[in-house]
């Protein structure tokens, strides 16, 4: 929980405020949608869809906490109908909620993808443990650098967290390619591939946002870009990814149901 810089303009404060509001709305809506869709997929895929809803529910809760913390850290007022003036209240802005969220949701994101792909049981268990632990380690290694103002220390922890990050991304991009090709229909294979690559794409956003404060940006602008960047990446990695998980579960459910209706 690093102290906020002073000197926010109304535009910078408002952009962050709206970014966090967007995160709450997107995650909350996604949670309701996923759980309403549970009866529309077969039993085999309900666990994956339930986990998808849990991921966005956890994210909704933490976005509300971050939003409240951001609102409490500032007073925004207009003098005599003029421009809005933004001042720090002295209350701390706790961005650590993001790391609690990621520590819980990132392993679950990978597990839900593995479950919906319906791999052999031994492979499912093995991949769930490997990817779950690697992703949790990635988040844990990133946090010490996030709260540092010393750029050399920040770079050090960034490099450490990139080791498990690269392992997970490689597994998603290359290691699951064979399993994707074995999906029961071309549409299912296409959706599984899209889910894998969306995860890779959205995840690759995080390291760049993490280093915003190390590439010449500082003060309120850096904080704004960091908060808005993380919010957009989270929505892509959780809500949009969850929609692909639901679509994949629905497609595979339809294929399996149609197979049962075929005459013997």
Beta strands, then each sheet from edge to edge (+ up, - down):
strand 1: 74-78
strand 2: 84-88
sheet 1: 1+ 2-
end
